């Protein structure tokens, strides 16, 4: 068959003679391919790419040999030309929000193609008589062992695959290693500001692991680690910039690339700024550790930030006590679902609302948002499908979707970030 499109999720699409859609991992729009039909359903079929008979001009040789179907699942569209990656992501967003009435703006691509990932979560598996770090395989519970990864930040790659190679054997099969790299600060002169988090497995040699981590910290190879909630060395690294400090740890959430911490917050603030009063009151929901909060404070008003995860809420609280923000940031350390009914009852109204919910979206709180009098709402989303659903629901409560800005923060993946602007 000839493949005709790239579906959200990164699989190429073809059709059978009876009209059923066939999803083909590893394909590219314009490929003529031989496919085995492996999973037949009523409305669609999943196939396996057996041969590329005539390659599409949009196909490229991936930089990483593991970026093929059935092996590493980290970069499922590395075989697709960069221009087509961006065009496809823009199409996915346009399709997802088509019923909302919002205008989809041209996609932004601030992230370099390689060496951009600041964080990674790797499992430990047994390969022959060796224990190796691994990533999840595509569409499978299997894992792919690896010795390098071209999309990891070089400092992170250096620690994982060169400076700390003994960790896999000490963690043992079934354990997990998360890693996060920040930037150098005045408090740390470590050449590699890398933070680790270890989730023990059944074979973890805990005492030996702790000693090895202490050695890595003493030699400035890493700055700190968390082992089953025990902290060694520094508890965090800093991901901030001139917007302010942004502490984060390897066992928590962080954006995968530097533009997610530097440019995304500024774009959110820029989207919010037009039409706001000189000292706006802003309600921020799902605030995390304060990535967007730092930029919202630059608008000169007061921010109420809501976050239920205890460690993230504590970092927000520390931000609120800083000299530059004191009196302008209030933290509500509750889940959004618990805090929002209280906030609605308390009043008064807010000039603007910003929300950055998890992948499942914000459907459960849309009716409450509809009772609020904010003139503007900015919705940040990592899932265009749930964003499109929620935009339609919000429109039913009086928030009219105006624009959606897609942003590619993670090249070669099927991820796309969006900033949606709604007005009363």
C-alpha positions as CSV (number, residue, x, y, z in Angstrom):
1,X,0.0,0.0,0.0
2,X,0.9,3.7,-0.3
3,X,0.9,5.6,3.0
4,X,-0.8,8.9,2.9
5,X,-0.4,10.7,6.3
6,X,1.2,10.6,9.7
7,X,-1.3,10.1,12.5
8,X,-1.2,11.7,16.0
9,X,1.1,9.4,17.9
10,X,3.6,9.1,15.0
11,X,2.2,6.1,13.1
12,X,1.8,6.4,9.3
13,X,-1.6,5.8,7.8
14,X,-2.8,3.8,4.7
15,X,-6.1,2.3,3.7
16,X,-7.3,-1.1,2.7
17,X,-9.6,-1.6,-0.3
18,X,-12.6,-1.8,2.1
19,X,-11.8,1.6,3.5
20,X,-10.3,0.6,6.8
21,X,-7.4,2.7,8.1
22,X,-4.1,0.9,8.6
23,X,-1.7,2.3,11.2
24,X,2.0,1.5,10.3
25,X,4.8,2.4,12.8
26,X,8.0,3.4,11.0
27,X,6.2,4.6,7.8
28,X,6.2,8.0,6.2
29,X,3.6,9.7,4.1
30,X,4.4,8.9,0.5
31,X,6.1,5.6,1.2
32,X,5.1,2.6,-0.9
33,X,5.4,-0.3,1.5
34,X,4.8,-3.9,2.2
35,X,2.9,-4.4,5.4
36,X,1.7,-7.4,7.4
37,X,-1.8,-6.9,8.9
38,X,-1.4,-8.1,12.5
39,X,-4.3,-6.6,14.5
40,X,-7.6,-6.5,12.7
41,X,-10.4,-4.5,14.3
42,X,-13.8,-3.4,13.0
43,X,-12.8,0.1,12.1
44,X,-9.0,-0.1,11.7
45,X,-6.0,-2.3,11.4
46,X,-2.6,-2.2,13.0
47,X,0.2,-3.3,10.7
48,X,3.9,-4.1,10.8
49,X,6.3,-2.5,8.2
50,X,8.0,-5.4,6.3
51,X,9.7,-3.5,3.5
52,X,9.8,0.0,2.0
53,X,9.4,-0.7,-1.7
54,X,9.6,3.0,-2.8
55,X,10.7,5.5,-0.1
56,X,9.0,8.8,0.3
57,X,11.0,12.0,-0.2
58,X,9.9,12.8,3.4
59,X,11.9,9.8,4.7
60,X,15.3,10.3,6.2
61,X,17.9,8.0,7.8
62,X,17.6,8.3,11.6
63,X,20.6,9.5,13.5
64,X,20.0,6.7,16.0
65,X,20.1,3.1,14.8
66,X,17.6,2.1,17.6
67,X,14.9,4.4,16.2
68,X,13.1,1.7,14.3
69,X,9.8,-0.1,15.0
70,X,10.0,-2.6,17.8
71,X,13.2,-1.2,19.3
72,X,13.5,2.1,21.3
73,X,10.2,4.0,21.7
74,X,11.8,7.3,22.6
75,X,12.0,8.9,19.1
76,X,9.2,7.3,17.0
77,X,9.4,9.8,14.2
78,X,13.2,10.3,13.9
79,X,12.9,8.7,10.4
80,X,10.7,11.5,9.2
81,X,12.2,14.7,7.7
82,X,12.2,17.6,10.2
83,X,9.9,19.8,8.0
84,X,7.3,17.0,7.8
85,X,7.6,16.4,11.6
86,X,6.6,20.0,12.2
87,X,3.9,20.0,9.5
88,X,2.4,16.8,10.9
89,X,2.3,18.2,14.4
90,X,0.5,21.3,13.2
91,X,-2.0,19.1,11.4
92,X,-2.6,17.0,14.5
93,X,-3.4,20.2,16.5
94,X,-5.6,21.6,13.8
95,X,-7.6,18.4,13.6
96,X,-7.9,18.1,17.4
97,X,-9.2,21.7,18.0
98,X,-11.2,22.0,14.7
99,X,-14.6,22.1,16.5
100,X,-13.6,24.8,18.9
101,X,-13.4,27.7,16.4
102,X,-9.9,28.7,17.5
103,X,-7.3,29.8,15.0
104,X,-4.3,27.6,14.9
105,X,-1.1,29.7,14.6
106,X,2.1,28.5,12.8
107,X,4.0,26.0,14.8
108,X,7.1,27.1,16.7
109,X,10.2,25.0,17.0
110,X,12.6,26.4,19.5
111,X,14.4,23.1,20.4
112,X,17.6,21.8,18.8
113,X,17.2,18.4,17.1
114,X,19.8,16.5,19.1
115,X,21.3,16.7,22.6
116,X,18.2,18.5,24.0
117,X,16.7,16.2,26.6
118,X,17.4,17.3,30.1
119,X,15.7,14.4,31.8
120,X,15.4,10.6,31.3
121,X,14.0,7.6,33.1
122,X,15.8,4.3,32.4
123,X,15.2,0.8,33.6
124,X,17.9,-1.8,34.3
125,X,17.7,-5.1,32.5
126,X,19.9,-8.2,32.2
127,X,21.5,-8.7,28.8
128,X,23.5,-11.9,28.8
129,X,25.8,-11.7,31.8
130,X,25.6,-7.8,31.9
131,X,23.2,-5.4,33.5
132,X,22.4,-2.4,31.2
133,X,20.4,0.8,31.2
134,X,17.3,0.6,28.9
135,X,14.4,2.6,27.5
136,X,10.9,1.3,26.9
137,X,10.4,-0.3,23.5
138,X,7.7,1.1,21.2
139,X,4.1,-0.3,21.9
140,X,5.5,-3.1,24.0
141,X,6.4,-4.0,27.6
142,X,9.9,-5.0,26.4
143,X,12.9,-2.8,27.0
144,X,15.7,-1.7,24.7
145,X,19.2,-1.8,26.2
146,X,21.4,1.1,25.1
147,X,24.9,2.5,25.4
148,X,24.3,6.0,24.1
149,X,21.4,8.3,23.2
150,X,21.9,11.2,20.7
151,X,18.9,13.3,22.0
152,X,20.2,13.4,25.6
153,X,22.0,16.5,26.8
154,X,25.7,15.6,26.5
155,X,26.3,16.2,30.2
156,X,23.5,13.7,31.1
157,X,24.8,11.2,28.5
158,X,28.4,11.6,29.9
159,X,27.3,10.7,33.4
160,X,24.9,7.8,32.4
161,X,27.1,6.1,29.9
162,X,30.7,7.0,30.8
163,X,31.1,8.4,34.4
164,X,28.6,6.3,36.3
165,X,28.6,3.0,34.5
166,X,28.7,0.9,37.7
167,X,25.2,2.1,38.8
168,X,23.3,-0.4,36.6
169,X,25.0,-3.4,38.3
170,X,24.3,-2.0,41.7
171,X,20.6,-1.1,41.0
172,X,20.0,-4.6,39.5
173,X,17.4,-5.9,37.1
174,X,13.9,-4.4,37.7
175,X,15.2,-1.2,39.2
176,X,14.9,2.3,37.6
177,X,17.2,5.3,37.3
178,X,15.9,8.8,36.6
179,X,18.2,11.6,35.8
180,X,17.9,15.4,35.4
181,X,20.5,18.0,34.4
182,X,20.3,21.6,35.4
183,X,22.8,24.5,35.0
184,X,25.6,25.7,37.0
185,X,24.9,28.1,39.9
186,X,27.0,30.1,42.3
187,X,26.3,27.5,44.9
188,X,27.6,24.6,42.7
189,X,30.7,24.4,40.6
190,X,30.0,20.9,39.5
191,X,30.9,20.5,35.7
192,X,27.8,18.3,35.4
193,X,24.9,19.5,37.5
194,X,23.2,16.1,37.3
195,X,20.7,14.9,39.8
196,X,19.7,11.2,40.0
197,X,16.8,9.3,41.5
198,X,16.9,5.5,42.1
199,X,13.9,3.2,42.4
200,X,15.2,0.0,43.9
201,X,14.4,-3.4,42.4
202,X,14.5,-6.8,43.9
203,X,18.3,-7.2,43.2
204,X,19.4,-3.7,44.4
205,X,22.6,-3.7,46.5
206,X,21.6,-0.8,48.6
207,X,24.7,-0.3,50.8
208,X,27.1,-0.5,47.8
209,X,24.8,1.7,45.7
210,X,24.8,4.4,48.5
211,X,28.6,4.3,48.7
212,X,28.9,4.6,44.9
213,X,26.5,7.6,44.8
214,X,28.5,9.3,47.6
215,X,31.7,8.8,45.6
216,X,30.1,10.3,42.5
217,X,28.9,13.3,44.6
218,X,32.4,13.8,46.2
219,X,34.0,13.8,42.8
220,X,31.5,16.3,41.3
221,X,30.2,13.8,38.8
222,X,26.7,14.3,40.1
223,X,25.4,16.9,42.6
224,X,22.9,14.7,44.5
225,X,20.7,11.7,44.4
226,X,17.5,10.3,45.9
227,X,17.4,6.6,46.8
228,X,14.0,5.3,47.8
229,X,13.2,8.8,49.3
230,X,16.6,9.1,51.1
231,X,18.4,12.2,49.9
232,X,22.2,12.3,49.3
233,X,24.0,15.5,48.4
234,X,21.9,18.3,47.0
235,X,18.1,17.7,46.9
236,X,17.6,19.6,43.6
237,X,19.2,21.2,40.6
238,X,18.3,24.6,39.2
239,X,16.4,24.8,35.8
240,X,15.8,28.5,36.0
241,X,17.1,31.5,34.1
242,X,16.7,35.3,34.3
243,X,13.0,34.8,35.2
244,X,14.2,33.3,38.5
245,X,15.3,30.1,40.1
246,X,13.4,26.9,39.3
247,X,14.5,24.0,41.6
248,X,13.7,20.5,40.4
249,X,14.7,17.0,41.3
250,X,15.1,13.8,39.2
251,X,12.1,12.2,40.8
252,X,9.7,15.0,39.9
253,X,8.3,16.6,36.8
254,X,10.3,18.9,34.6
255,X,10.1,20.0,31.0
256,X,12.2,17.8,28.7
257,X,14.1,20.6,27.0
258,X,15.5,24.0,28.0
259,X,13.0,26.1,25.9
260,X,10.3,24.5,28.0
261,X,11.7,26.4,31.0
262,X,12.9,29.5,29.3
263,X,10.6,30.3,26.3
264,X,7.4,28.5,27.2
265,X,6.7,30.7,30.3
266,X,7.4,33.9,28.4
267,X,5.1,32.8,25.6
268,X,2.3,32.2,28.2
269,X,2.9,35.6,29.7
270,X,2.9,37.2,26.3
271,X,-0.4,35.5,25.4
272,X,-2.0,36.7,28.7
273,X,-0.7,40.3,28.6
274,X,-2.9,42.1,26.0
275,X,-6.0,43.6,27.7
276,X,-5.0,43.0,31.3
277,X,-5.1,45.8,33.8
278,X,-1.8,47.3,35.1
279,X,-1.8,45.1,38.3
280,X,-3.7,42.0,37.3
281,X,-5.0,39.3,39.6
282,X,-4.1,35.9,38.1
283,X,-5.3,32.5,39.2
284,X,-2.9,29.7,38.2
285,X,-4.1,26.1,38.4
286,X,-1.8,23.0,38.3
287,X,1.1,25.4,39.0
288,X,3.8,22.6,39.5
289,X,7.0,24.0,41.0
290,X,6.5,27.4,39.5
291,X,7.8,27.2,35.9
292,X,5.0,29.4,34.5
293,X,4.5,31.2,37.8
294,X,7.8,33.0,37.4
295,X,6.7,34.6,34.1
296,X,3.2,35.4,35.4
297,X,4.7,37.4,38.3
298,X,6.6,39.5,35.7
299,X,3.2,40.9,34.6
300,X,3.2,43.0,37.8
301,X,0.1,41.8,39.7
302,X,-0.8,39.1,42.2
303,X,-0.8,35.4,41.5
304,X,-2.7,32.7,43.5
305,X,-1.0,29.4,42.5
306,X,-2.7,26.1,43.2
307,X,-0.7,22.8,43.4
308,X,-1.5,19.6,45.2
309,X,1.8,17.7,44.9
310,X,3.6,18.4,48.3
311,X,7.2,18.9,47.1
312,X,6.1,21.1,44.2
313,X,3.9,23.1,46.5
314,X,6.8,23.6,48.9
315,X,8.9,25.0,46.1
316,X,6.1,27.4,45.2
317,X,6.0,28.4,48.8
318,X,9.8,29.1,48.8
319,X,9.3,31.2,45.7
320,X,6.5,33.2,47.4
321,X,8.9,34.0,50.3
322,X,11.7,35.3,48.1
323,X,12.3,39.1,48.4
324,X,11.4,39.8,44.8
325,X,8.0,38.1,45.0
326,X,7.0,38.6,48.7
327,X,3.4,39.7,48.9
328,X,2.7,39.0,45.2
329,X,2.4,35.2,45.3
330,X,0.0,33.2,47.4
331,X,0.2,29.4,47.3
332,X,-2.8,27.0,47.9
333,X,-1.2,23.6,48.6
334,X,-4.2,21.6,47.6
335,X,-5.3,19.6,44.5
336,X,-7.1,21.9,42.0
337,X,-10.3,19.8,42.4
338,X,-10.3,20.5,46.2
339,X,-9.1,24.1,46.0
340,X,-11.2,25.5,43.2
341,X,-14.7,25.2,44.9
342,X,-13.2,27.1,47.9
343,X,-11.7,29.8,45.6
344,X,-15.0,30.2,43.8
345,X,-16.9,30.7,47.1
346,X,-14.3,33.1,48.5
347,X,-14.3,35.5,45.6
348,X,-13.6,38.1,44.4
349,X,-13.2,37.6,40.7
350,X,-9.9,37.2,38.9
351,X,-8.7,39.1,35.9
352,X,-7.2,36.0,34.3
353,X,-6.9,32.3,34.7
354,X,-3.9,30.1,33.6
355,X,-4.1,26.3,33.8
356,X,-1.6,23.6,32.8
357,X,-3.4,20.4,33.6
358,X,-2.0,16.8,33.2
359,X,-2.5,14.9,30.0
360,X,-6.1,13.9,30.9
361,X,-7.1,17.6,30.7
362,X,-9.4,19.7,32.9
363,X,-12.9,18.5,32.1
364,X,-13.8,17.9,35.8
365,X,-13.3,21.6,36.6
366,X,-14.7,23.2,33.5
367,X,-18.2,23.9,35.0
368,X,-16.5,25.7,37.9
369,X,-14.3,27.8,35.6
370,X,-17.5,28.7,33.8
371,X,-18.8,30.4,36.9
372,X,-15.8,32.7,37.2
373,X,-15.7,36.2,35.7
374,X,-12.1,36.3,34.4
375,X,-11.9,38.1,31.1
376,X,-9.1,35.9,29.8
377,X,-8.1,32.2,30.2
378,X,-4.8,30.7,28.9
379,X,-4.8,26.9,28.7
380,X,-1.4,25.1,28.4
381,X,-1.7,21.5,27.2
382,X,0.6,18.6,26.2
383,X,-2.3,16.7,24.7
384,X,-4.1,18.3,21.7
385,X,-7.0,15.9,21.8
386,X,-8.0,16.6,25.4
387,X,-7.4,20.3,24.7
388,X,-9.8,20.3,21.8
389,X,-12.4,18.6,24.0
390,X,-12.0,21.1,26.8
391,X,-12.0,24.1,24.5
392,X,-15.5,23.1,23.2
393,X,-16.7,22.6,26.8
394,X,-15.3,26.0,27.9
395,X,-17.0,27.7,24.9
396,X,-20.3,26.3,26.3
397,X,-19.6,28.2,29.5
398,X,-18.8,31.5,27.9
399,X,-15.0,31.3,27.2
400,X,-14.5,31.8,23.5
401,X,-11.4,30.1,22.1
402,X,-9.4,32.6,20.1
403,X,-6.0,31.1,19.2
404,X,-4.0,27.9,19.7
405,X,-0.2,28.1,19.5
406,X,1.5,24.7,18.8
407,X,5.1,24.4,20.0
408,X,7.5,21.5,19.3
409,X,9.6,21.2,22.4
410,X,10.5,17.5,21.8
411,X,11.8,16.8,18.2
412,X,11.4,13.3,16.9
413,X,8.6,12.5,19.3
414,X,4.9,12.6,18.9
415,X,4.6,15.2,21.7
416,X,3.4,18.8,20.9
417,X,2.8,21.5,23.5
418,X,-0.1,24.0,22.9
419,X,-1.0,27.4,24.4
420,X,-4.7,28.2,23.9
421,X,-6.1,31.7,24.5
422,X,-9.8,32.1,25.4
423,X,-11.8,35.3,26.1
424,X,-15.1,36.0,27.7
